Amino acid sequence: MTQQDLANQLGFSRYHVSGLEIGRKHPHVQLTVKIADIFGVTVDQLVRDELDV
């Protein structure tokens, strides 16, 4: 999935998604839930550090 694809699904610009991806922006809880739903994962899986698994 491209940044533009995700941006379209979220109703944001690609630049906003880029900011989320590189950690410059942090999503609010409702957006985090929506992103987890799009990728078919739990919020815990989405936000947990890979090293914690």
N, C-alpha and C positions, 0 to 999 in steps of 0.2 A: 504494500500500500504506500502510495506517495504522500508527502505532506499535503499536497493539494487535495488528494482523495479524502484524507482525514479532515482537512479544513472544511471541505464541502459538507461532509456528514455532520460536523459540529456547528456549522454556520459561522465559522471564523475565517480569517485570512490565513494564507499559507505562512505569512510572517509570524502570526500569533502561534501557530503550531510549531514553527521553528524555535520560537522562544521557549515553549514548553519542553521541546526535545533537548535543548542544550542547557536547560535549568535556569534560564534568565527570567522566566515567568513560572509561576506555580498555580496550578488549577485549583479552583474552589472544589468543595466536596462533591457537589452535584455534577460538575464537569468530569471529575475523576470517575464517578460511577458510570457516566455515559461513555467515556473512553474505554473503561473495562468491559462494558457491554459490547461495544463495537469489536473489540479484540477477542471476546469470548473467554475472558479471564475474570477472576475475582479482584476486587479492589486490593486485597492483601497481596495477591500475586503481582499486581501492577506496581505497587509502591514499595514493596519489600526489596531491600538490597540483595542482589544476586548472591552475595557472600553469606547471607543469613539463611539460605535455603539448606 
